[in-house]
Structures are given as structure tokens and as C-alpha cells.
Amino acid sequence: EFIELYNSSDNAVDISNWRLADSNLIFNSTDNTGNITGDAANPAYIFPNNTTLQPGEYAVIWIGNNTSDHQAADAAFQDWLGNAAKLNNAGEDIWLYDDELKIVDYIAYGSNNAINTPPSAGLNLWDDTYQGDLDGAATGQSISLTPNGEDGNTSACWEHTLSNDADGRCPEFLETRDTDTVSVRQTSVGVYNNILPNVILVKRITAIKPKDTNQWIELPESGSPFIDGIDGGSSENNVNSERAADDNDPNWPNPDVYLRGLINSGQVMPGDELEYTVYFLSNGSNNAKNLRICDRVPGETTFISDSFNATAGFPSSDVGIAMFQSTTPLASGGPAEPNIFLTNIPDSDRGRYYGPNTSVPSGCNVTFNQNGVVVVEVGDVPNADSPGNPPNSYGFIRFRALVN
């Protein structure tokens, strides 16, 4: 048995003399000799002096002895209480107090007399809606919080490790994982709880319309349409080494035709129009949930609000954003074309354009919106397990801008 703490903040946290217990120490509601220390007079484990967790670090308290099976190699701090099992399978509560005996955190699972007087509801420390579903873990199976390190104040986001029970009830659900080297256990003790998603983005200039014509020219005009980040050499269209692997990921579909476009389109003039495409691929070990893509409109250009009105069939609307994503495999003979068209305004579709100097969603990480931002709520994107599979593991968003 073990209890794990994680510092999810951006600052170091000194937990010296903090108390960890399966008892309400404030109301002296304890498990007597059944508590984690096995000592009725001293029911709490007290962290030693000079115990500090840096951001992202773990502390693990093992109920049992210091043996080869009771190790969390990646934890910054570990200690062993040397007791037999103390956490009740049918129900238990875990309390964390600071050095002034103020409640820092609380969790409970199941329901039996081992659960002590809970914290005051006014403290908003625990929503017990799904608490009763958290008992009955299999032997060796832990209870994990998902996503890792998020606010654990609701039972909706806790689950038996690997069970996926929290899927559908926890808004930011990610699958929990088993990293334990002991075969009879299902835990991720002292490491990140989740199977991680990942999304890579590749941005290209895919077309240009010179000011003295009314015709869009797809880029590049000759040669392979695929700009290879590794093989580009000294070309103006070579990506730097940090991003070179992105357009060479093995799970892109038909990259020599799908990832069309240039990084450097050559000389442009005021009045020219440029088409920007941001390709995305979910290449992590888990589905990317609630994917949002935010792309700044490049400097010295102005977003064109009606670029796709005619194509979308809405000539009087502001349809300035296009998207491609499909559950049908991409044809091998040519590039994908947009199949979803989005307006720029705050309506029921998934796209929106935020003009210069307006506020954008906080998740976009745009400190100052100087020239406009295109935002598309892509939604859930499954992770690719082979080139182009599943078909909706990849796609793109597209917009156009006028050169000032």
C-alpha cells in the first residue's frame, strides 16, 4: 500500500512537518490502531524537516517496509511506515494537513466506518458523487487521479487504475496507465498517471493569388509538393532541426502529396493574397481530447473574412476558415481538400476569428493578440497507429490573408 503526493504548482512547496493521515485530526475522529501509523496516540505521518517538493515532483509514503517491491524510483521523496496493510478496501479517507494543522487536501473512496467525519462542505474539498464507485479495487490495483495533477476535489476524476471508469464523467479525462514493474500490481507510483496524447503541427503556405490576377496558384508550382524538413538542406524552405521530425513522422498519410506547401513562398507584393494551412497529426499514445488549434495571422497581413464564401455555398456570410478531417481514408492520388467550412463569428460552429487587440481563449497562450488569431475547436482526435490510420487522426485548418 502507498499514498502519493504530487506538486502540480509552478513553485517549490515545503512540506516539512505536514501531516498525512487516514483520520480527521481536527475532530479527533481516528481509526485508532487501524490508522496508517498503527499508533492510536499518533495517527498521522509527519514529514521530516527540510522536505521540499519541486514543481512536478512526487512524494510516496509506503505503508509497509523498505523492500525491493516497495520502491518508486522516480519519486523525489519516499518513506516507509513498516506496517501491515492499513488502508481499508471497502472504504477509506486520506487527509493532508500543513504544519499548522490546516487541511490541504482530502480524498475518500467507498463507504464504511473507516471513513471519518468529512471536511466541512464549505471548504469545497470533495465532491463525493462517485465516491461509492471507488471501492472494490482488485488486489494490487491503485486508485488514480485523471488527468494527473489536476484538482482532485471531485470523485468524478478518480478511478481504479486502467479501468476507464472516469471516462464520460470527468471533463478532461485521460486514460490511466500501469507502469509498475511488479506484475501483480496495477499502479503508476511516483510517475505520471496518464497515457499521454500528443499532436504535431506543420504550417505551410499552400497557395498565392497575385494582386494582378484572379487566380489562385497552388504552391509549390513545380517539383514535389512535399517540403521535407530533413532533406531540405540549405533551402529557404528547410525547417530547423528542432522541428525537422514533425513533417517526417511515419504516420502522416501520403506525406509527399498530403503535406503540400512552402515555408517561404518567395517575394510577395502588397495586395497579394496568401493561403495558410496548418496540418495536424495526433501521434501520441492516447487520443487527443478537446483539441483546439490557435494560429496567429502573420504580421504585415490582414485576415480575409470571406475567403471561402463561394466554396461553402454561403455567398453572404463571413466564411473565412476551412478545415479538413474525415473518417474516410485519403485517396492516394492527390492532396486533401477542405470538407468543413467555418464562419469567423461566435456561433455554433467550431471556428472563430479574433481580431487584433481582442481577447482570445486562455488556452491559446497568446499574451498579446497583435494581428488577429484564428481558433478552431477540432474536438477529439484519435491517435494514429499507422500511416493515415485511423483517417480522422489527421487533418488541417486553412485561412487566407492579404499582404499589407
Steps between C-alpha positions, in 0.01 A plus 500: 500500500614854430377859494641738239527880506576713194600865475292629209590865562768710332680556830691291750287391797655446843305214660716481813286396799191454286280211615358212298226293659195287444336691784325830568757643739302819560200313643717221643306254284757224446532132418684430827760227437353453151648828380798511263755540780350221711533731802172618655676786680682621186273426205676724246822463306704821537731601217854569625665840502646628173259303283425701187331398178604688188242554223403166349657292776344212694511383859400140578417363844501121513291338772732196504874441532790623289535204264581456133128486418429823686694749290405799287826572321382830349359647821690791656411379851406161642442363847384169643272455803584132553143391559269233371220612267299784656292647217155342503391351168131577547548864591759743631584869522840667455574841650790737444565779752762774503730572795224710662248214475304673225346263245686510168326214319261210548378194313268216598391180329223251572292510815552338839582598856866564408385826339513763768309826540557667158622858454245778512316533169580870507868419441410355158763229539304201376202416279402146601260427211703201376673415827301179535631379163863524612501203735552142390836546329668171413796380704799712401288754309537866599251785473628765257412863438447601140630720357816473707549791738170673424276613783400173666207645694239302310450125514399512132865520395629212712484140380643153546823508300450382138122475543393805292216541750549879503451528125176686437474648847836682526518797259873474423523121521822327392557125523694394807797270462692222675876558522564268794776243454333269753278282284217456751451878538323755282644835605705794378663575833723807498453576130245662270162325519390533139563362156593824329356643181711708264420706194751630247431799275654581163426844352542578131412769245292292260390755239546857383277734299704786349324836516488539121320169442186333625648152510637304792831324432568190708846484654750376414440550128743227395687203643387302800223674695650362819759713680708251694641644819802271507586488129447870441866578571582868462177575316296798614226246566708291738360477853736519795626183663265537798196461273654284228340179625146640495440485126686168487285322756432151360127521567422789265286374210673524162725784618641563152155622391316572825746748655489738206640851522801721562654663803639786292273594209752739348451871439150635554350841435239708682162386376605137452294242686656203681341173609627350827440136595571346840515120480450298819575140595416329829815291552500438875418188698145611571214686334530878498184625666346842441775607260501874436729651236587868530702664223611861487442686177853585377625854537464744209188317383126540558262207550253460211159445652315359197763276339280193477153651456459373144650156566283451807188615315429793731574809287371749756670352808848555641650156444870560549614165640514160330578161647564144389435194713332177399435143611559387140857413397673762289525418130855412399504708184477854629483745790203542729254782444297680770173330587396721793450877482480726804387854559711755682238604753402354842230259388432128527773383263856417605687797358551861597726787404614732779593840360810695610505618861209275604516231768551141387436180699757461776608160372635663185796638695491831311618773733420783259278456196674746271380395155207262548468132593314218326357247748347164409351257751599179325363274775613147584767359267597131525869415501651361181623141519631477141528731197165670450318275745251570637411756232380759751833497685615776266357803324563868444360849548538773238455876465610777266656841555566814297856635485494857634 
